[in-house]
């Protein structure tokens, strides 16, 4: 949960390891091609995503897509 839309990354993000290759492989399995979509988020959330993505060395759109893809995978596995 994002909570109060923290503008700066906190210590809760520092210890997380990002498996970019696994996420990338998951995306390839799920979609052969990509469809553009639109998503409206509060600016504070986008700012926080950008901070996290910068720490991980990836574009924030890739981070958002990865969160969505991983969440979808979890839902599918739990069904």
N, CA, C and O atoms as a GROMACS GRO file, in nm:
protein
  316
    1UNK      N    1   0.083  -0.118   0.000
    1UNK     CA    2   0.000   0.000   0.000
    1UNK      C    3   0.088   0.124   0.000
    1UNK      O    4   0.191   0.126   0.067
    2UNK      N    5   0.049   0.224  -0.072
    2UNK     CA    6   0.128   0.344  -0.086
    2UNK      C    7   0.105   0.438   0.030
    2UNK      O    8   0.192   0.518   0.062
    3UNK      N    9  -0.009   0.432   0.092
    3UNK     CA   10  -0.035   0.514   0.210
    3UNK      C   11  -0.060   0.659   0.176
    3UNK      O   12  -0.148   0.690   0.096
    4UNK      N   13   0.017   0.746   0.236
    4UNK     CA   14  -0.002   0.891   0.221
    4UNK      C   15   0.076   0.947   0.103
    4UNK      O   16   0.106   1.066   0.102
    5UNK      N   17   0.110   0.867   0.006
    5UNK     CA   18   0.180   0.913  -0.114
    5UNK      C   19   0.310   0.984  -0.079
    5UNK      O   20   0.323   1.105  -0.098
    6UNK      N   21   0.404   0.909  -0.028
    6UNK     CA   22   0.532   0.964   0.011
    6UNK      C   23   0.608   1.007  -0.114
    6UNK      O   24   0.619   0.930  -0.209
    7UNK      N   25   0.659   1.130  -0.114
    7UNK     CA   26   0.730   1.181  -0.230
    7UNK      C   27   0.872   1.126  -0.241
    7UNK      O   28   0.929   1.121  -0.350
    8UNK      N   29   0.930   1.086  -0.130
    8UNK     CA   30   1.065   1.032  -0.131
    8UNK      C   31   1.061   0.886  -0.094
    8UNK      O   32   0.974   0.841  -0.019
    9UNK      N   33   1.154   0.811  -0.148
    9UNK     CA   34   1.163   0.670  -0.116
    9UNK      C   35   1.210   0.655   0.028
    9UNK      O   36   1.297   0.728   0.075
   10UNK      N   37   1.152   0.560   0.097
   10UNK     CA   38   1.190   0.536   0.235
   10UNK      C   39   1.269   0.409   0.248
   10UNK      O   40   1.295   0.340   0.149
   11UNK      N   41   1.308   0.377   0.369
   11UNK     CA   42   1.390   0.257   0.393
   11UNK      C   43   1.319   0.128   0.354
   11UNK      O   44   1.385   0.026   0.331
   12UNK      N   45   1.186   0.131   0.346
   12UNK     CA   46   1.115   0.008   0.309
   12UNK      C   47   1.145  -0.036   0.167
   12UNK      O   48   1.119  -0.151   0.131
   13UNK      N   49   1.201   0.053   0.084
   13UNK     CA   50   1.236   0.018  -0.053
   13UNK      C   51   1.383  -0.022  -0.067
   13UNK      O   52   1.420  -0.087  -0.164
   14UNK      N   53   1.464   0.017   0.027
   14UNK     CA   54   1.608  -0.004   0.015
   14UNK      C   55   1.648  -0.151   0.018
   14UNK      O   56   1.744  -0.188  -0.050
   15UNK      N   57   1.579  -0.234   0.094
   15UNK     CA   58   1.616  -0.374   0.109
   15UNK      C   59   1.552  -0.465   0.005
   15UNK      O   60   1.585  -0.583  -0.002
   16UNK      N   61   1.461  -0.414  -0.074
   16UNK     CA   62   1.393  -0.496  -0.173
   16UNK      C   63   1.485  -0.523  -0.291
   16UNK      O   64   1.551  -0.433  -0.342
   17UNK      N   65   1.487  -0.648  -0.333
   17UNK     CA   66   1.564  -0.683  -0.451
   17UNK      C   67   1.469  -0.692  -0.569
   17UNK      O   68   1.359  -0.743  -0.556
   18UNK      N   69   1.512  -0.641  -0.681
   18UNK     CA   70   1.430  -0.637  -0.800
   18UNK      C   71   1.482  -0.740  -0.898
   18UNK      O   72   1.596  -0.732  -0.943
   19UNK      N   73   1.399  -0.836  -0.932
   19UNK     CA   74   1.437  -0.937  -1.030
   19UNK      C   75   1.386  -0.893  -1.166
   19UNK      O   76   1.281  -0.938  -1.212
   20UNK      N   77   1.461  -0.805  -1.228
   20UNK     CA   78   1.420  -0.746  -1.355
   20UNK      C   79   1.406  -0.852  -1.463
   20UNK      O   80   1.311  -0.847  -1.543
   21UNK      N   81   1.497  -0.947  -1.468
   21UNK     CA   82   1.493  -1.051  -1.572
   21UNK      C   83   1.368  -1.139  -1.559
   21UNK      O   84   1.306  -1.174  -1.659
   22UNK      N   85   1.332  -1.174  -1.436
   22UNK     CA   86   1.212  -1.255  -1.415
   22UNK      C   87   1.087  -1.177  -1.455
   22UNK      O   88   0.995  -1.232  -1.515
   23UNK      N   89   1.085  -1.051  -1.421
   23UNK     CA   90   0.972  -0.967  -1.457
   23UNK      C   91   0.961  -0.952  -1.608
   23UNK      O   92   0.852  -0.959  -1.665
   24UNK      N   93   1.074  -0.931  -1.672
   24UNK     CA   94   1.077  -0.917  -1.817
   24UNK      C   95   1.030  -1.046  -1.884
   24UNK      O   96   0.953  -1.041  -1.981
   25UNK      N   97   1.074  -1.160  -1.835
   25UNK     CA   98   1.032  -1.288  -1.890
   25UNK      C   99   0.883  -1.310  -1.872
   25UNK      O  100   0.815  -1.362  -1.960
   26UNK      N  101   0.831  -1.268  -1.757
   26UNK     CA  102   0.688  -1.280  -1.730
   26UNK      C  103   0.607  -1.196  -1.829
   26UNK      O  104   0.504  -1.239  -1.879
   27UNK      N  105   0.655  -1.077  -1.855
   27UNK     CA  106   0.586  -0.990  -1.951
   27UNK      C  107   0.583  -1.053  -2.089
   27UNK      O  108   0.481  -1.048  -2.157
   28UNK      N  109   0.693  -1.112  -2.131
   28UNK     CA  110   0.699  -1.173  -2.264
   28UNK      C  111   0.603  -1.291  -2.274
   28UNK      O  112   0.540  -1.312  -2.378
   29UNK      N  113   0.592  -1.368  -2.166
   29UNK     CA  114   0.499  -1.482  -2.169
   29UNK      C  115   0.355  -1.435  -2.175
   29UNK      O  116   0.273  -1.497  -2.242
   30UNK      N  117   0.324  -1.328  -2.105
   30UNK     CA  118   0.185  -1.282  -2.095
   30UNK      C  119   0.136  -1.212  -2.222
   30UNK      O  120   0.018  -1.221  -2.256
   31UNK      N  121   0.226  -1.144  -2.290
   31UNK     CA  122   0.182  -1.062  -2.403
   31UNK      C  123   0.277  -1.076  -2.520
   31UNK      O  124   0.398  -1.059  -2.505
   32UNK      N  125   0.222  -1.107  -2.636
   32UNK     CA  126   0.304  -1.111  -2.756
   32UNK      C  127   0.323  -0.970  -2.809
   32UNK      O  128   0.429  -0.937  -2.863
   33UNK      N  129   0.223  -0.888  -2.794
   33UNK     CA  130   0.233  -0.748  -2.835
   33UNK      C  131   0.170  -0.664  -2.726
   33UNK      O  132   0.095  -0.714  -2.642
   34UNK      N  133   0.202  -0.537  -2.726
   34UNK     CA  134   0.151  -0.449  -2.622
   34UNK      C  135   0.043  -0.358  -2.677
   34UNK      O  136   0.048  -0.314  -2.792
   35UNK      N  137  -0.055  -0.329  -2.593
   35UNK     CA  138  -0.163  -0.240  -2.629
   35UNK      C  139  -0.153  -0.115  -2.543
   35UNK      O  140  -0.149  -0.125  -2.420
   36UNK      N  141  -0.148   0.001  -2.604
   36UNK     CA  142  -0.143   0.123  -2.524
   36UNK      C  143  -0.270   0.140  -2.441
   36UNK      O  144  -0.381   0.115  -2.489
   37UNK      N  145  -0.252   0.182  -2.318
   37UNK     CA  146  -0.365   0.210  -2.229
   37UNK      C  147  -0.341   0.343  -2.161
   37UNK      O  148  -0.233   0.402  -2.171
   38UNK      N  149  -0.441   0.390  -2.093
   38UNK     CA  150  -0.429   0.515  -2.019
   38UNK      C  151  -0.464   0.489  -1.874
   38UNK      O  152  -0.557   0.414  -1.842
   39UNK      N  153  -0.390   0.550  -1.787
   39UNK     CA  154  -0.410   0.533  -1.643
   39UNK      C  155  -0.390   0.668  -1.577
   39UNK      O  156  -0.291   0.736  -1.601
   40UNK      N  157  -0.484   0.707  -1.494
   40UNK     CA  158  -0.474   0.834  -1.424
   40UNK      C  159  -0.437   0.807  -1.278
   40UNK      O  160  -0.507   0.735  -1.207
   41UNK      N  161  -0.327   0.867  -1.236
   41UNK     CA  162  -0.278   0.851  -1.099
   41UNK      C  163  -0.249   0.988  -1.040
   41UNK      O  164  -0.220   1.083  -1.113
   42UNK      N  165  -0.257   0.999  -0.909
   42UNK     CA  166  -0.218   1.126  -0.845
   42UNK      C  167  -0.069   1.154  -0.873
   42UNK      O  168   0.011   1.061  -0.879
   43UNK      N  169  -0.035   1.280  -0.891
   43UNK     CA  170   0.106   1.314  -0.919
   43UNK      C  171   0.202   1.261  -0.814
   43UNK      O  172   0.316   1.228  -0.846
   44UNK      N  173   0.158   1.254  -0.690
   44UNK     CA  174   0.246   1.205  -0.583
   44UNK      C  175   0.282   1.058  -0.604
   44UNK      O  176   0.394   1.017  -0.574
   45UNK      N  177   0.188   0.980  -0.656
   45UNK     CA  178   0.214   0.839  -0.682
   45UNK      C  179   0.315   0.825  -0.796
   45UNK      O  180   0.408   0.745  -0.788
   46UNK      N  181   0.296   0.903  -0.900
   46UNK     CA  182   0.389   0.899  -1.013
   46UNK      C  183   0.529   0.941  -0.967
   46UNK      O  184   0.628   0.880  -1.007
   47UNK      N  185   0.536   1.042  -0.884
   47UNK     CA  186   0.666   1.086  -0.831
   47UNK      C  187   0.733   0.974  -0.752
   47UNK      O  188   0.854   0.951  -0.766
   48UNK      N  189   0.656   0.904  -0.670
   48UNK     CA  190   0.712   0.794  -0.591
   48UNK      C  191   0.758   0.680  -0.682
   48UNK      O  192   0.864   0.621  -0.659
   49UNK      N  193   0.679   0.649  -0.784
   49UNK     CA  194   0.719   0.545  -0.879
   49UNK      C  195   0.849   0.582  -0.950
   49UNK      O  196   0.934   0.497  -0.973
   50UNK      N  197   0.863   0.708  -0.985
   50UNK     CA  198   0.986   0.754  -1.052
   50UNK      C  199   1.107   0.739  -0.962
   50UNK      O  200   1.214   0.699  -1.008
   51UNK      N  201   1.092   0.770  -0.832
   51UNK     CA  202   1.203   0.756  -0.738
   51UNK      C  203   1.244   0.609  -0.727
   51UNK      O  204   1.362   0.577  -0.732
   52UNK      N  205   1.146   0.522  -0.711
   52UNK     CA  206   1.174   0.378  -0.698
   52UNK      C  207   1.238   0.325  -0.826
   52UNK      O  208   1.337   0.252  -0.820
   53UNK      N  209   1.182   0.362  -0.942
   53UNK     CA  210   1.235   0.316  -1.070
   53UNK      C  211   1.378   0.363  -1.091
   53UNK      O  212   1.462   0.288  -1.142
   54UNK      N  213   1.407   0.486  -1.052
   54UNK     CA  214   1.543   0.537  -1.066
   54UNK      C  215   1.641   0.456  -0.982
   54UNK      O  216   1.752   0.426  -1.027
   55UNK      N  217   1.600   0.420  -0.860
   55UNK     CA  218   1.686   0.337  -0.774
   55UNK      C  219   1.709   0.200  -0.837
   55UNK      O  220   1.816   0.141  -0.821
   56UNK      N  221   1.609   0.150  -0.908
   56UNK     CA  222   1.621   0.018  -0.970
   56UNK      C  223   1.688   0.026  -1.107
   56UNK      O  224   1.726  -0.077  -1.162
   57UNK      N  225   1.703   0.146  -1.161
   57UNK     CA  226   1.769   0.163  -1.290
   57UNK      C  227   1.681   0.129  -1.409
   57UNK      O  228   1.730   0.088  -1.514
   58UNK      N  229   1.550   0.145  -1.392
   58UNK     CA  230   1.457   0.115  -1.501
   58UNK      C  231   1.362   0.233  -1.519
   58UNK      O  232   1.344   0.313  -1.427
   59UNK      N  233   1.300   0.246  -1.636
   59UNK     CA  234   1.199   0.352  -1.655
   59UNK      C  235   1.077   0.326  -1.566
   59UNK      O  236   1.042   0.211  -1.540
   60UNK      N  237   1.013   0.433  -1.521
   60UNK     CA  238   0.900   0.415  -1.430
   60UNK      C  239   0.782   0.345  -1.497
   60UNK      O  240   0.705   0.277  -1.428
   61UNK      N  241   0.765   0.360  -1.628
   61UNK     CA  242   0.657   0.290  -1.697
   61UNK      C  243   0.679   0.139  -1.693
   61UNK      O  244   0.584   0.062  -1.680
   62UNK      N  245   0.805   0.098  -1.704
   62UNK     CA  246   0.838  -0.045  -1.694
   62UNK      C  247   0.807  -0.096  -1.554
   62UNK      O  248   0.756  -0.206  -1.537
   63UNK      N  249   0.838  -0.015  -1.453
   63UNK     CA  250   0.807  -0.052  -1.315
   63UNK      C  251   0.657  -0.069  -1.296
   63UNK      O  252   0.613  -0.167  -1.236
   64UNK      N  253   0.578   0.026  -1.345
   64UNK     CA  254   0.432   0.016  -1.333
   64UNK      C  255   0.381  -0.108  -1.405
   64UNK      O  256   0.299  -0.182  -1.350
   65UNK      N  257   0.428  -0.131  -1.525
   65UNK     CA  258   0.384  -0.248  -1.601
   65UNK      C  259   0.421  -0.376  -1.528
   65UNK      O  260   0.342  -0.470  -1.524
   66UNK      N  261   0.540  -0.379  -1.469
   66UNK     CA  262   0.583  -0.497  -1.394
   66UNK      C  263   0.495  -0.522  -1.272
   66UNK      O  264   0.459  -0.636  -1.244
   67UNK      N  265   0.460  -0.414  -1.200
   67UNK     CA  266   0.370  -0.429  -1.086
   67UNK      C  267   0.236  -0.489  -1.129
   67UNK      O  268   0.183  -0.578  -1.064
   68UNK      N  269   0.183  -0.440  -1.238
   68UNK     CA  270   0.054  -0.489  -1.289
   68UNK      C  271   0.066  -0.635  -1.331
   68UNK      O  272  -0.019  -0.717  -1.296
   69UNK      N  273   0.172  -0.668  -1.405
   69UNK     CA  274   0.189  -0.805  -1.453
   69UNK      C  275   0.208  -0.903  -1.336
   69UNK      O  276   0.152  -1.012  -1.336
   70UNK      N  277   0.288  -0.863  -1.238
   70UNK     CA  278   0.311  -0.950  -1.123
   70UNK      C  279   0.184  -0.967  -1.041
   70UNK      O  280   0.156  -1.077  -0.992
   71UNK      N  281   0.107  -0.861  -1.025
   71UNK     CA  282  -0.020  -0.872  -0.954
   71UNK      C  283  -0.117  -0.964  -1.025
   71UNK      O  284  -0.187  -1.043  -0.961
   72UNK      N  285  -0.121  -0.954  -1.157
   72UNK     CA  286  -0.208  -1.042  -1.235
   72UNK      C  287  -0.167  -1.187  -1.221
   72UNK      O  288  -0.251  -1.276  -1.207
   73UNK      N  289  -0.037  -1.212  -1.224
   73UNK     CA  290   0.013  -1.349  -1.206
   73UNK      C  291  -0.028  -1.406  -1.071
   73UNK      O  292  -0.069  -1.522  -1.061
   74UNK      N  293  -0.016  -1.325  -0.966
   74UNK     CA  294  -0.057  -1.370  -0.831
   74UNK      C  295  -0.204  -1.403  -0.824
   74UNK      O  296  -0.243  -1.503  -0.764
   75UNK      N  297  -0.285  -1.320  -0.884
   75UNK     CA  298  -0.430  -1.345  -0.885
   75UNK      C  299  -0.461  -1.474  -0.960
   75UNK      O  300  -0.542  -1.555  -0.914
   76UNK      N  301  -0.398  -1.494  -1.072
   76UNK     CA  302  -0.423  -1.614  -1.151
   76UNK      C  303  -0.381  -1.739  -1.075
   76UNK      O  304  -0.449  -1.841  -1.081
   77UNK      N  305  -0.269  -1.733  -1.004
   77UNK     CA  306  -0.220  -1.848  -0.928
   77UNK      C  307  -0.309  -1.881  -0.810
   77UNK      O  308  -0.323  -1.997  -0.772
   78UNK      N  309  -0.370  -1.777  -0.751
   78UNK     CA  310  -0.454  -1.800  -0.633
   78UNK      C  311  -0.596  -1.843  -0.669
   78UNK      O  312  -0.673  -1.883  -0.582
   79UNK      N  313  -0.630  -1.834  -0.795
   79UNK     CA  314  -0.767  -1.872  -0.838
   79UNK      C  315  -0.782  -2.020  -0.856
   79UNK      O  316  -0.890  -2.068  -0.891
   0.00000   0.00000   0.00000
